[in-house]
Amino acid sequence: MLAISVCTFAQQQARVIKGKVTDESNGGLPGVTIRVKGTKSATSTNQDGNFSIQVNGPQDILVFNMLGTLTREVIVGNNQNLNITLVTDSKQLKDVVVIGYGTSSKKDLTGAVTSVNAEEFNQGVMTSPAQLLQGKVAGLNVTKSGDPNAKPSTILRGPSTLREGAAQEPFYVIDGVPGASIDLLAPADIESIDILKDASSTAIYGSRAANGVIIVTTKRSKGGQSRLSYSGYGAVESVSKKYDMLSAPELRQYLKDNKQVLNPIDDDGSDTNWQKMLERTGYSQNHNLSYGGSGASSEYGASVNYFDNQGILKNTSLKRTIVRAYVNQRFFNDRLKLGLTITNSATTGNDIYQTQALSNMLFYLPTVSPFNADGTYKENYDRTGSGTRNPLSIVDNNSIKNVNNKTLINGMAQVNILSGLKFTASLSTQKDQNNSSSYLNSQSGLARGVSGQAIKADVLNKSEVIEGYFNYDKVFGQHSLKLLAGYSWQEDRTNDGFGVTTQGFSNDNLGANNIFLSNPSLLSQITFANSPISTLRLISFYGRAQYNYKEKYLFQASLRKDGSSAFGINSRWGLFPAVSAGWRIIGEDFMKSVPVISDLKLRAGYGKSGNSLGFDAFSALLVYGTPATSSKYLNNGVISNAIGPVRNENPDLKWESTSTTNIGLDFGLFGNRVTGSVDYYIKKTSDLIYSEYAVSTTQYFLPTITANVGKIKNTGIELSLNALVVKTKDFSWNTSPNIAHNKNVVETLSDDFYKISYIQTAVLGGKGQSGNYSQIIQPGEALGTFKLWNYAGKNAAGVSTYVNAAGQTIATQPLTSDAKIAGNAQPKYIYGWGNSFTYKKWDLSFLVRGVLGNKILNATAAGLNTPADAKLQNIPRATLGESFNDGNAYLISDRYLESGSYLRLDNATLGYSIKPKVQTIKAIRLYVTANNLFVITKYTGLDPEINIGGLTPGIDNNNYYPKTRTFSLGINASF
């Protein structure tokens, strides 16, 4: 009887609950996860939003969860049917910010952090995800030419190092993996990007965070979501601006007017437009197919992206295929979570010898045809001047092919140990295989008489990262506490491979594919790349504490200790502390009397971060190699490579340190219809690393050493706004302007031991100018400061004159000592202004961006302006106003230093969304996008968006790949 009564009671308690889940428009929601709280019992809604689930009793709680909506919990009670409405929670999604080893809400941030979500990304043909941020983030300057194979230059809050490459770029973190390559990701797979600007935010990444940290979060399936989506576009690109060079008849007439005549070999009666011969209309396409889903205890997904970008110069292109897959599984009532993500990016880039092709495309005489009668390329190797190689031959007879394969595997385990305490462990490995090959065939004018030259290099770079950290979150009363403690181990093995150059092939059919078929006549005709393999290790301990009292008073402190094998034995460990605080003034009682202000927070922080990017394992060691001055010696009758010191040891070499003070104000007005932030910062970098400090050879093997000495300072202010200007039932307008000012100055290059007054850079060459420098790095000036001859106009004979160091006006070429400071390449202001409009099913967005206050040295215009050499090379139309007798017109001086300010309508997109009354189709959107519609500038070159990276920013010198104008038609579909 007891057994019967227990069974009867169980039957009375356990029952099936049915119902429907709808959205705010009363439409059925498919894919909603419904779980019985505290159990493994779960189900999901069908395509109409209906569900059915078994519960054990009226005390059970059902949890309704779906991505993009507020989670709801409902007590079963005596209900047999439940109809539930889920409310969209887009605000909560946007308010979550990834801060490194954790997340935070925007209202709790105490540092300078900017977040950009997927719907805010730039549209159009993007060869790198960094382009998604152009004009979107105050203080972030991203520049990109039209070259499909060139990476954009990215500088945050001004340059702060004397080194180039990775040392100037922000540090990337992808889904928690530090140092992962941004090229592994397709833009369509990115959910959001968080930019950590000040040291109080970045110091948790220690010695690699001096230039800021960019954290990328990829798209994942959440909360019962099951989705299939496709996005794709086709695009056409054309050159946005060309140089106005003389045609052949115009050049002949110019020479005739000046009583000059071409050499017969340089005039066959042709009229060749070399820019038209090398440039073309480029076609691009991009396709992204992704699938994702989740159940009661798992999330999974996969995507494949194919991108094909033809360059607007012949034989330049980029093809990339990215495959990504992930799975997360929860166990033991969600106490253990295991995850695995695999991403592979396979890229093939075809390129040309751009420096030679781009300059000869302008200089080469239009009076000759590309080909001889027998089909060979017409050349005149005896001609002097700048345009001495047939540009079409350069493009067709010299090939460069780069094949890159990147693979990132990341495994993660997360354990919820106690309430609020969890431990996360991750292991990632990234492999970067680079295979490059160049072939200069037997007709190449760049490798004459060698019967074909092949250059081959295969290099593998590998990085492994192990991390483990604890997060503890606890709320007690009006107090909130978040603690982080962790350990990191990383090993980078680089340059694992070889490079070889050889020549002498019987034919050109195989190119560089089988270099064993080469037949060099001398051993010296075979050379090997000097790229030694190295292994670099970084070990770190880190911690962070965040405290919140009454949701008004915020405090954060962090400390990281890094050890790197790249630096001297006496300086391998460094501490990187940071502290910041915030006051949410809006939470104070007195703010209730100011209803127009809906949010107000004051932030202040100070921190120290480092810069160890771009170093190999031998930076501080005594290195032996082949000295440049003595490469061979006689060893027992055999000629051998000489071995000797090539780098001095410096046991005190350490990382560059950047200390940043940041004060910020976040605000909201009119119920947060208008939001924004203002930040003021002082960013000081000390212990600058420079490799050419002079030392005594009585103490050292070599006369120079790599050491920490200099200091650079950046100060600036940033303003960002976002306003929902209009919001009605059918129409909305959102606008987001931002502007940033930065002042860069080199404070010192010397200390008590190492002395140097200045560093000269930018040797641009040109007739009689091969040893001249055009820029200088010296205390009191910015990086990228120009030091040039002072142009004084034309004299009565039409000859260019200059002011020498004594203040005299001369009509001859000045001396190097006559050069003067003439401005710098650093912009005073960087700005962007985004706008988005919606009207019913239509949407329109556009972005205007630009810079103000910078200078560009138009060395291309200087080299072209050679009237007296018009029978050797072509000249632009502007030169027709020059005197033929002006033998100084081409000299690089401040005459060619132009304003680099510009305003560009960078992209505009018009879209139309369709939401069919079919449950399986969520939405379809058709759109058309135009990039680089117009630019307003006084700059006379091709485009003012010149590379601002490296030690010689702001120089246009015959090697700038033309900027393009792009029109694309695309579709986004989700199911």
Buried (B, 14 or more C-beta within 10 A) or exposed (E): EEEEEEEEEEEEEEBEBEBBBBBEEEEBBBBBBBBBEEEEBBBBBBEBBEBEBEBBEEEBBBBBBBBEBEEBEBEBEEBEEBEBBBEEBEEEBBBBBBBBBBBBEBBBBBBBBBBBBBEBBBBBBBBBBBBBBBBBBBBBBBBBBBBBBBBBBBBBBBBBBBBBEBBBBBBBBBBBBBBBBBBBBBBBBBBBBBBBBBBBBBBBBBBBBBBBBBBBBBBBBBBBBBBBBBBBBBBBBBBBBBBEBBBBEBBBEBBEEBEEEBEEEBBBEBBBBBBEBBBBEBEBBBBBBBBBBBBBBBBBBBBBBBBBBBBBBBBBBBBBBBBBBBBBBBEEEEEEBBBBBBBBBBBBBBBBBBEBBBBBBBBBBBBBBBBEEEEEBBBBEEBEBBBBBBBBBBBBBBBBBBBBBBBBBBBBBBBBEEEBBBBBBBBBBBBBBBBBBBBBBBBBBBBEEBBBBBBBBBBBBBBBBBBBBBBBBEEEEEEBBBBBBBBBBBBBBBBBBEBBBBBBBEEBEBBBEEBEBBEBEEEEBBEEBEBEBBEBBBBBBBBBBBBBEEEBBBBBBBBBBBBBBBBBEEBBEBEBBBBBBBBBBBBEEEBEEEEEBBBBBBBBBBBBBBBBBBBBBBBBBBBEBBBEEEEEEEEEEEEEEEEEBBBBBBEEBBBBBBBBBBBBBBBBBEEEBBBBBBBBBBBBBBBBBBEEBEBEEEEBBBEBBBBBBBBBBBBBBBBBBBBBEEEEEEEBBBBBBBBBBBEBBBBBBEBEEBEBEBBBBBBBBBBEBEEBBBBBBBBEBBBBBBBBBBBBEBBEEBBBBBBBEEEEEBBEBBEEEBBBBBBBBBBBBBBBBBBBBBEEEEBBBBBBBBBBBBBBBBBBBBBBBBBBBBBBBBBBEBBBEBBBEBBBBBBBBBBBBBBBBBBBBBBBBBBEBEEEEEBEEBEBBBBBBBBBBEBEBEBBBBBBBBBBBBBBBBBBBBBBBBBBBBBBEBBBBBB
